[in-house]
Amino acid sequence: MRIALHGATGRMGRALLRVVHERREDQIVGAVAAPDVPEQGLDAGDMAGIGHLGVAITSDLAVGLLGADVVIDFSAASAVPVLCRAVKRARVALVSGTTGIGETGDAALNDAAQSVPVLWSPNMSLGVELLARLAEQAVRALGDDFDVEIVETHHRQKADAPSGTALRLAEAVKKARDDLSTKHGRQGMIGARKKSELGMHSLRGGDVVGDHSIHLLGTSERIELTHRASERDLFARGALRAARWLAGKKPGRYALGDLFG
């Protein structure tokens, strides 16, 4: 598989370069980054410390996508609409893990999906996707006798809150209980907790890759469903697995859960 990276100089871009190099099953043919990054023009492999690849980092999407079967995107939300227009022109499949894309980014993904296969997920871990499914089943089974709270923890540099993964988990929970409304944190004299609340809490600090817990709190008992990420490479491996699955598919919008069948 011939892969282009969008956001190649970021944490996930570097992780993908390492994982592809270690597996030696696929080929990096393009590396795109924002025009203001200092790594512009450098060899992507040299930048990632894996040896010379012969692929220069560029801000030109037309150059970066040339010859690719699929582009894997971990960039900024503001860059997603531009990327979507480029994949339509280049007829390249798109796997995106960029978070915080909002309605504008989602609309751009839907538009691109008219021409190419598109898979977007706020978390490329298959374990997290399974967690979302388990959460939906548990909440549906327990009903409103159990309160639901979601807690996520990330490193101090993370810009958005709550995390895209926490929002994905909240979506899964609300599929089981459509009476729930999200409440972000609590402060002051707020009164007793309502059955219809879905608590959402974000912790930030240190170098935590990503922890997510769903707390199901009943009378005299509680259940905790938790996923902890210990290294970023797991997201790179998940994105690669998604890319292999997506390449060659018909145009349309796909989700990580589709890999389960």
Secondary structure per residue as TSV (DSSP state, phi and psi in degrees):
chain	resnum	aa	ss	phi	psi
A	1	M	-	360.0	135.0
A	2	R	E	-98.8	120.4
A	3	I	E	-116.1	135.7
A	4	A	E	-108.1	143.4
A	5	L	E	-109.0	133.4
A	6	H	E	-116.0	117.8
A	7	G	S	91.9	37.3
A	8	A	T	-65.6	-24.4
A	9	T	T	-93.1	-3.7
A	10	G	S	-79.6	179.9
A	11	R	H	-57.5	-46.8
A	12	M	H	-73.6	-34.9
A	13	G	H	-59.8	-44.9
A	14	R	H	-65.9	-38.6
A	15	A	H	-62.8	-41.5
A	16	L	H	-64.3	-40.4
A	17	L	H	-60.0	-43.3
A	18	R	H	-64.7	-46.5
A	19	V	H	-66.5	-42.9
A	20	V	H	-61.4	-41.4
A	21	H	H	-64.2	-41.6
A	22	E	H	-66.6	-38.7
A	23	R	H	-80.6	-32.2
A	24	R	-	56.0	31.9
A	25	E	S	-104.0	-20.5
A	26	D	S	-128.0	173.8
A	27	Q	E	-128.7	130.5
A	28	I	E	-83.4	120.6
A	29	V	E	-114.1	-8.5
A	30	G	E	-155.8	147.7
A	31	A	E	-141.8	109.7
A	32	V	E	-110.9	137.4
A	33	A	-	-144.3	164.6
A	34	A	-	-59.0	147.2
A	35	P	T	-63.3	-20.0
A	36	D	T	-94.6	3.8
A	37	V	S	-76.2	143.4
A	38	P	T	-67.9	-16.8
A	39	E	T	-81.5	-0.5
A	40	Q	T	-52.4	131.0
A	41	G	T	89.6	-15.6
A	42	L	S	-74.9	157.6
A	43	D	B	-72.3	133.3
A	44	A	H	-61.8	-40.0
A	45	G	H	-67.2	-42.0
A	46	D	H	-61.0	-41.6
A	47	M	H	-61.2	-39.6
A	48	A	H	-85.5	-4.6
A	49	G	T	76.4	26.2
A	50	I	S	-112.7	4.1
A	51	G	-	100.8	163.7
A	52	H	-	-66.6	129.4
A	53	L	-	-106.5	-19.1
A	54	G	S	77.1	21.4
A	55	V	-	-121.8	110.0
A	56	A	B	-83.7	141.8
A	57	I	E	-72.4	131.5
A	58	T	E	-137.6	158.5
A	59	S	S	-99.2	-2.8
A	60	D	-	-87.1	108.3
A	61	L	H	-63.7	-36.9
A	62	A	H	-61.4	-39.1
A	63	V	H	-72.6	-44.8
A	64	G	H	-65.5	-30.7
A	65	L	T	-91.2	-6.8
A	66	L	T	-60.8	123.6
A	67	G	T	82.2	2.7
A	68	A	-	-85.5	145.8
A	69	D	S	-84.4	-33.4
A	70	V	E	-151.6	146.5
A	71	V	E	-112.5	133.8
A	72	I	E	-106.2	123.6
A	73	D	E	-113.6	119.9
A	74	F	-	-133.6	89.8
A	75	S	S	-134.7	-143.1
A	76	A	-	-104.0	149.0
A	77	A	G	-56.4	-36.9
A	78	S	G	-66.7	-19.9
A	79	A	G	-88.0	-13.6
A	80	V	H	-65.5	-45.5
A	81	P	H	-58.7	-39.3
A	82	V	H	-65.5	-42.6
A	83	L	H	-62.0	-41.2
A	84	C	H	-61.6	-39.9
A	85	R	H	-64.9	-37.5
A	86	A	H	-68.3	-41.3
A	87	V	H	-68.2	-30.5
A	88	K	H	-63.2	-44.5
A	89	R	H	-67.0	-40.0
A	90	A	H	-86.3	-10.8
A	91	R	T	56.7	50.1
A	92	V	-	-114.6	133.7
A	93	A	E	-63.9	150.1
A	94	L	E	-126.4	124.8
A	95	V	E	-114.3	119.7
A	96	S	E	-125.0	132.4
A	97	G	-	-117.7	16.3
A	98	T	-	-70.4	131.3
A	99	T	-	-100.6	168.0
A	100	G	-	68.6	27.8
A	101	I	-	-74.9	-22.2
A	102	G	H	66.5	-170.8
A	103	E	H	-67.7	-35.5
A	104	T	H	-64.0	-47.6
A	105	G	H	-65.4	-39.8
A	106	D	H	-64.4	-40.3
A	107	A	H	-64.2	-38.5
A	108	A	H	-65.1	-39.8
A	109	L	H	-63.4	-42.5
A	110	N	H	-62.6	-38.9
A	111	D	H	-66.2	-43.7
A	112	A	H	-63.3	-33.8
A	113	A	T	-66.9	-12.0
A	114	Q	T	-71.9	-20.6
A	115	S	T	-116.5	-29.5
A	116	V	S	-139.8	160.4
A	117	P	E	-72.2	134.6
A	118	V	E	-130.7	129.4
A	119	L	E	-127.3	119.9
A	120	W	E	-121.8	136.3
A	121	S	-	-148.0	137.8
A	122	P	S	-72.7	-9.5
A	123	N	-	-148.9	121.2
A	124	M	-	-87.9	13.8
A	125	S	-	-85.5	125.7
A	126	L	H	-67.2	-26.3
A	127	G	H	-64.6	-39.7
A	128	V	H	-66.6	-40.1
A	129	E	H	-61.6	-40.4
A	130	L	H	-65.6	-38.6
A	131	L	H	-58.2	-42.5
A	132	A	H	-61.6	-41.3
A	133	R	H	-66.3	-42.0
A	134	L	H	-63.7	-40.1
A	135	A	H	-62.2	-44.1
A	136	E	H	-60.9	-44.5
A	137	Q	H	-64.5	-42.7
A	138	A	H	-66.0	-44.7
A	139	V	H	-65.8	-38.8
A	140	R	H	-64.5	-39.7
A	141	A	H	-71.1	-37.9
A	142	L	H	-84.7	-27.5
A	143	G	G	68.3	-159.7
A	144	D	G	-85.2	9.7
A	145	D	G	-73.6	-16.0
A	146	F	S	-117.2	131.3
A	147	D	E	-79.4	151.8
A	148	V	E	-123.5	128.0
A	149	E	E	-133.2	139.6
A	150	I	E	-116.7	129.4
A	151	V	E	-124.4	128.3
A	152	E	E	-126.6	144.3
A	153	T	E	-128.7	132.0
A	154	H	E	-140.3	169.1
A	155	H	-	-62.2	161.3
A	156	R	T	-66.5	-17.9
A	157	Q	T	-86.7	-9.6
A	158	K	-	-64.9	131.5
A	159	A	-	-89.0	-32.1
A	160	D	S	-103.7	149.8
A	161	A	S	-151.3	139.3
A	162	P	S	-66.4	165.8
A	163	S	-	-64.4	156.8
A	164	G	H	-59.8	-33.6
A	165	T	H	-66.3	-41.7
A	166	A	H	-61.2	-38.9
A	167	L	H	-66.4	-37.2
A	168	R	H	-63.3	-41.5
A	169	L	H	-65.7	-39.5
A	170	A	H	-62.9	-39.2
A	171	E	H	-61.1	-42.2
A	172	A	H	-64.7	-41.8
A	173	V	H	-63.1	-41.9
A	174	K	H	-71.8	-20.2
A	175	K	H	-65.5	-31.9
A	176	A	H	-84.3	-32.0
A	177	R	-	-135.5	96.2
A	178	D	T	-78.7	0.3
A	179	D	T	-83.3	-9.4
A	180	L	-	-80.1	141.7
A	181	S	E	-127.0	139.9
A	182	T	E	-74.9	135.6
A	183	K	E	-123.6	117.3
A	184	H	E	-91.2	102.5
A	185	G	-	67.7	172.6
A	186	R	-	-144.4	144.6
A	187	Q	-	-156.1	141.4
A	188	G	S	80.5	-165.8
A	189	M	S	-81.7	85.9
A	190	I	-	-95.6	-7.8
A	191	G	-	81.0	-176.9
A	192	A	S	-67.1	149.9
A	193	R	-	-68.9	136.2
A	194	K	-	-88.1	147.5
A	195	K	T	-60.4	-27.5
A	196	S	T	-85.5	3.5
A	197	E	E	-83.5	139.7
A	198	L	E	-116.8	101.0
A	199	G	E	-71.0	138.3
A	200	M	E	-131.8	123.9
A	201	H	E	-133.7	135.3
A	202	S	E	-119.0	125.9
A	203	L	E	-110.2	141.0
A	204	R	E	-133.7	134.1
A	205	G	-	165.6	155.7
A	206	G	T	60.3	-143.9
A	207	D	T	-119.1	30.0
A	208	V	-	-60.8	124.6
A	209	V	-	-69.2	-44.4
A	210	G	E	165.0	117.7
A	211	D	E	-121.6	137.1
A	212	H	E	-136.8	129.0
A	213	S	E	-131.3	138.2
A	214	I	E	-110.6	118.7
A	215	H	E	-101.0	123.7
A	216	L	E	-110.7	110.6
A	217	L	E	-115.1	110.5
A	218	G	-	-112.0	-168.6
A	219	T	S	-81.7	119.2
A	220	S	S	68.9	8.5
A	221	E	-	-158.7	155.6
A	222	R	E	-150.0	153.8
A	223	I	E	-124.2	138.2
A	224	E	E	-124.3	125.4
A	225	L	E	-109.0	120.6
A	226	T	E	-133.8	140.8
A	227	H	E	-126.5	131.3
A	228	R	E	-123.8	128.8
A	229	A	E	-98.8	128.8
A	230	S	-	-103.7	-13.1
A	231	E	-	-155.2	151.1
A	232	R	T	-70.7	-22.9
A	233	D	H	-60.5	-23.7
A	234	L	H	-64.8	-34.2
A	235	F	H	-71.4	-35.6
A	236	A	H	-63.9	-43.5
A	237	R	H	-64.1	-39.0
A	238	G	H	-65.1	-41.0
A	239	A	H	-65.1	-39.5
A	240	L	H	-64.7	-41.7
A	241	R	H	-62.5	-41.5
A	242	A	H	-63.9	-39.7
A	243	A	H	-64.6	-42.9
A	244	R	H	-62.8	-38.5
A	245	W	H	-69.3	-37.7
A	246	L	H	-78.8	-34.7
A	247	A	T	-56.9	128.0
A	248	G	T	91.2	-7.2
A	249	K	-	-72.0	162.3
A	250	K	-	-69.8	155.2
A	251	P	S	-54.9	143.3
A	252	G	E	156.4	172.8
A	253	R	E	-98.5	125.0
A	254	Y	E	-121.2	162.1
A	255	A	-	-126.5	159.5
A	256	L	G	-59.8	-33.9
A	257	G	G	-62.7	-20.4
A	258	D	G	-64.8	-21.8
A	259	L	G	-67.7	-21.8
A	260	F	G	-78.2	-13.7
A	261	G	-	94.4	360.0
